[in-house]
Amino acid sequence: MSQVKIVVTDYIEDDLDWEVEEMAKREVDFAHHQLKLAPEDELVDVIRDCDVVIVNMAPMPESVISRLERCKLIIRHGIGYDNVDTAACTKYDIRLANIPDYCAQEVAEQALALIFACTRRLFESRRILEGASATGIWDFSTLGDIHRMRDQTLGIVGCGRIGARVYRMTENIFGERMVCDPYMGDRRLAALGLDDRYSLEDVLQAADVVTIHTPLNDETRYMIDEPQLRMMKESAFLVNSARGAIVNTEALIKALREGWIAGAGIDVYETEPPPADMELFDLPAATLSAHLGWCSVEAGWDIREKIMADVDNFLAGEPPRFTVNTDVEEKLGDRTYREV
């Protein structure tokens, strides 16, 4: 058997010294690069003859995937995989793996932090504090309304690993919680103690805070656009810690400028990092964080170890822990990686 070649296209860790050491133990030909913004041809030159590609944010469209000569597995470093063409992976008999059991707690905590920051108007409070410090006088005339959260309704759009955590974490915070997830089965509904199913329109119209926890795909892209934002209460907040393109940024800017909603808490952006002239930066009603939902020391090591587990599965001729394009299994049948 020829030596297995594995390449990391781009990474967010300070270094990959641990991966280098672990791959050496496994006698893997391993290399790592920072090619997130590289031209396609440069990216392909590096990964063309790989058996496994580990990708963070580098785009992997069909024009790249079709030129991979022997790749059998692409591992997406994270939960989402919208930068990888899933259909192309299936077309070329490549399994696509992600790490859906990574940082769910962290993203739920980030969403909750944004919910509190919005509803308790923490950033407005900071501006009032600075003004009072300069003048010696408290002036709360610019402070928006703050409501007791126990008397408010939380709307959760998407109730998978992350949305379900948010649901459990807010049990004693919000008076009512509404969940919109058309793919949630009866067993999961019962496990969460939910009695009712709500449509997206139901949630948007009734909730005081709407928090989004869906993947980004053709169905959810711009799921929150101008018509949906106009359905919300003027006193409501929108929180997005999922994927930027689920919300139409231009529509959100318009909604905040014209007061359709009270504010928004945003951790993810259509372009990352967002451009310096993004209008959301200029809007006091926008509470913004730097796509930190994934971030904790524990999660950082968790994902590295889980990716290495997928590497071990590959070396043993077994599929990854989680396969995104499960339809590829029908094509491959009982064949192992070595037989494809």
C-alpha positions in Angstrom: 0.0 0.0 0.0 1.4 3.4 -1.0 1.9 6.0 1.8 -1.3 7.9 2.5 -1.1 11.6 1.8 -3.2 14.1 3.8 -3.2 17.9 3.4 -4.8 20.7 5.5 -5.8 23.5 3.1 -6.2 26.2 5.9 -6.6 26.3 9.6 -7.4 28.6 12.5 -5.2 27.0 15.2 -2.0 28.8 16.2 0.0 25.9 14.9 -0.5 22.2 13.9 2.5 20.8 15.8 0.2 18.2 17.4 -1.2 17.1 14.1 2.4 16.8 12.6 3.4 14.6 15.5 0.2 12.4 15.3 0.5 12.0 11.6 4.1 11.0 11.9 3.1 8.2 14.4 0.7 6.9 11.7 3.4 7.2 8.9 1.2 9.6 6.9 2.6 12.0 4.3 1.2 15.2 5.9 1.4 18.9 5.0 -0.5 22.0 6.1 -1.0 25.3 4.4 -2.9 28.6 4.6 -4.8 28.6 1.3 -8.1 30.1 2.3 -7.8 32.9 -0.2 -5.5 31.2 -2.7 -6.4 31.0 -6.4 -8.1 27.7 -7.4 -5.1 26.6 -9.4 -2.7 27.1 -6.5 -5.1 25.1 -4.2 -5.4 22.3 -6.7 -1.6 22.0 -7.2 -1.3 21.4 -3.4 -4.1 18.9 -3.0 -4.4 17.2 -6.4 -2.8 13.9 -5.3 -4.1 13.8 -1.8 -6.0 10.8 -0.3 -7.6 13.1 2.3 -8.2 16.8 2.3 -8.9 18.6 5.6 -10.5 22.0 4.9 -11.6 24.8 7.1 -12.8 27.8 5.0 -11.1 27.3 1.6 -13.7 27.1 -1.1 -14.1 23.6 -2.6 -16.4 23.9 -5.6 -16.7 21.3 -8.3 -14.0 23.0 -10.4 -11.6 22.0 -7.6 -13.1 18.7 -6.6 -13.1 17.4 -10.2 -9.4 17.8 -10.5 -8.6 15.7 -7.4 -6.9 12.6 -8.8 -7.2 10.2 -5.8 -9.1 11.9 -3.0 -11.5 9.6 -1.2 -12.3 11.8 1.8 -12.8 15.5 2.5 -13.1 16.4 6.2 -14.6 19.8 6.9 -13.1 21.3 10.0 -16.4 22.3 11.7 -20.1 21.8 11.6 -21.2 23.7 8.5 -20.0 22.6 5.1 -21.4 25.2 2.7 -18.0 25.9 1.3 -17.8 22.4 -0.1 -19.8 21.2 -3.1 -21.6 18.2 -1.6 -23.1 17.0 -4.9 -19.6 17.1 -6.6 -18.2 15.0 -3.8 -20.8 12.3 -4.5 -20.3 12.6 -8.2 -16.6 11.9 -7.9 -17.0 9.2 -5.2 -15.6 11.2 -2.4 -17.0 11.1 1.1 -17.6 14.4 2.8 -17.3 14.4 6.6 -18.1 17.1 9.1 -17.9 17.4 12.8 -21.5 18.0 13.9 -20.8 17.1 17.5 -18.3 19.9 18.0 -18.8 23.2 19.8 -22.6 22.9 20.0 -22.5 24.0 23.6 -20.3 27.0 22.7 -22.6 28.2 19.9 -25.6 27.9 22.2 -23.7 29.9 24.8 -22.8 32.5 22.2 -26.5 32.8 21.1 -27.5 33.2 24.8 -24.9 35.9 25.3 -26.2 37.8 22.3 -29.8 37.4 23.5 -28.9 38.9 26.9 -26.8 41.6 25.3 -29.7 42.7 23.1 -32.5 42.4 25.5 -30.6 44.0 28.4 -29.2 46.6 26.0 -25.6 46.2 27.2 -24.0 48.2 24.5 -26.4 51.0 24.8 -25.7 50.9 28.6 -22.0 51.3 27.9 -22.6 54.4 25.8 -24.8 55.9 28.5 -22.2 55.1 31.1 -19.5 56.9 29.1 -21.7 59.9 28.7 -22.5 60.0 32.3 -18.9 59.7 33.3 -18.0 62.7 31.0 -20.9 64.9 32.3 -21.4 63.7 35.8 -25.1 63.2 35.2 -27.0 60.0 34.5 -29.1 60.4 31.3 -31.2 57.4 30.4 -33.4 59.2 27.8 -31.7 57.4 24.9 -32.1 53.9 26.5 -34.5 51.6 24.6 -37.2 49.6 26.4 -36.0 46.7 28.6 -38.5 44.0 29.3 -38.5 41.3 31.9 -37.5 38.2 30.0 -39.7 36.0 32.0 -42.6 37.8 30.4 -41.2 37.4 26.9 -41.4 34.7 24.2 -38.3 33.1 22.6 -38.6 31.7 19.1 -36.0 29.1 18.1 -35.7 28.4 14.4 -33.9 25.1 14.0 -33.8 22.6 16.9 -30.9 20.3 16.2 -27.9 19.9 18.5 -27.5 23.6 19.1 -31.1 24.8 19.0 -32.1 22.0 21.5 -29.4 23.2 23.9 -30.7 26.8 23.6 -34.2 25.4 24.4 -33.0 23.6 27.5 -30.8 26.5 28.7 -33.7 29.0 28.5 -36.2 27.0 30.4 -36.1 29.3 33.4 -35.4 32.5 31.5 -38.3 33.0 29.0 -41.9 32.6 29.9 -42.7 30.9 26.6 -40.7 29.3 23.9 -41.7 28.4 20.4 -39.8 26.1 18.1 -39.8 26.0 14.4 -38.2 22.9 12.8 -40.1 21.1 10.1 -37.6 18.2 10.2 -38.0 17.4 13.9 -39.6 14.0 14.4 -42.2 13.0 17.0 -39.6 11.3 19.2 -37.4 14.4 19.4 -40.4 16.6 19.9 -41.4 14.4 22.9 -37.9 14.2 24.2 -37.8 18.0 24.5 -41.2 18.0 26.1 -42.7 20.0 23.2 -46.4 19.9 22.6 -46.8 22.1 19.5 -45.2 22.6 16.1 -44.9 26.1 14.8 -44.3 27.5 11.3 -41.6 30.1 10.7 -44.4 32.7 10.3 -45.9 31.8 13.6 -42.5 32.2 15.4 -41.6 35.5 13.6 -45.0 37.1 14.4 -45.2 36.0 18.0 -41.7 35.9 19.4 -39.9 38.8 21.2 -36.5 37.2 20.4 -35.9 35.0 17.4 -32.7 32.9 17.4 -31.5 31.0 14.3 -29.9 27.6 14.5 -30.3 26.1 11.0 -27.6 24.9 8.5 -27.0 27.0 5.4 -28.3 25.3 2.2 -30.5 26.1 -0.7 -33.6 26.0 1.5 -32.3 28.3 4.2 -30.3 30.8 2.2 -32.0 34.2 2.8 -34.7 32.4 4.8 -34.9 35.7 6.7 -35.4 38.4 4.2 -37.5 41.6 4.0 -40.9 39.9 4.1 -39.9 37.8 7.2 -38.3 40.8 9.0 -41.5 42.8 8.4 -43.5 40.0 10.1 -41.6 40.6 13.4 -42.7 42.8 16.2 -41.1 46.3 16.3 -40.0 45.5 19.8 -38.4 42.1 18.8 -34.7 41.1 18.4 -33.2 38.8 15.8 -30.1 36.7 16.8 -28.0 34.8 14.3 -25.1 32.6 15.4 -25.6 30.0 12.6 -24.5 31.2 9.1 -24.5 34.7 7.7 -26.3 34.1 4.5 -29.4 32.7 6.3 -30.2 36.4 6.8 -30.2 38.9 4.0 -27.8 41.5 5.4 -29.2 44.4 3.2 -32.7 43.6 4.4 -31.5 43.5 8.0 -29.8 46.9 7.7 -33.0 48.3 6.3 -35.0 46.8 9.1 -32.7 48.3 11.7 -32.5 51.7 10.1 -36.3 52.0 9.7 -37.2 50.4 13.0 -39.0 47.4 11.8 -37.4 45.5 14.7 -35.7 46.7 17.9 -32.3 45.2 17.2 -30.2 42.2 16.2 -27.4 40.2 17.7 -25.1 38.9 14.9 -22.1 36.5 15.2 -21.9 35.4 11.5 -21.7 37.3 8.3 -22.2 36.7 4.6 -18.6 37.7 3.9 -16.1 36.8 6.6 -14.5 38.8 7.9 -17.0 41.4 6.9 -15.7 44.5 5.0 -14.8 47.6 7.0 -17.6 49.5 5.3 -20.3 47.1 6.3 -23.3 49.3 7.3 -24.1 47.1 10.4 -21.0 48.6 12.1 -22.7 52.0 12.0 -26.0 50.9 13.5 -26.4 51.2 17.3 -29.2 48.6 17.2 -26.7 46.0 15.9 -24.9 44.0 18.5 -22.0 42.3 16.7 -19.4 39.7 17.7 -16.5 38.2 15.7 -17.9 34.7 14.8 -16.8 33.4 18.1 -19.6 30.8 18.6 -17.1 28.0 18.0 -14.6 29.3 20.5 -13.4 27.7 23.7 -10.2 26.0 24.7 -12.0 22.8 25.2 -13.8 22.9 21.8 -10.5 23.7 20.1 -8.9 20.4 21.2 -12.2 18.5 20.8 -12.3 19.1 17.1 -8.7 18.2 16.5 -9.1 14.9 18.3 -12.4 14.2 16.4 -10.7 14.9 13.0 -7.9 12.6 14.0 -10.4 9.9 14.8 -11.8 10.3 11.2 -8.2 9.9 9.9 -7.8 6.7 11.9 -11.1 5.4 10.4 -9.8 6.2 6.9 -6.5 4.4 7.6 -8.5 1.4 8.8 -10.6 1.5 5.6 -13.7 2.6 7.4 -16.0 5.6 6.8 -15.8 8.7 8.9 -17.9 9.1 12.1 -20.3 11.4 10.2 -20.8 11.4 6.4 -22.7 14.4 5.0 -23.3 13.0 1.5 -24.9 9.7 2.7 -26.0 9.0 -0.9 -22.3 8.3 -1.7 -22.7 5.1 0.4 -25.2 3.7 -2.1 -22.7 4.3 -4.9 -19.8 2.7 -2.9 -21.7 -0.1 -1.4 -19.5 -2.4 0.7 -16.3 -1.2 -0.9 -13.7 0.3 1.4 -11.7 3.4 0.6 -8.9 1.2 -0.8 -11.3 -0.4 -3.3 -12.8 2.8 -4.8 
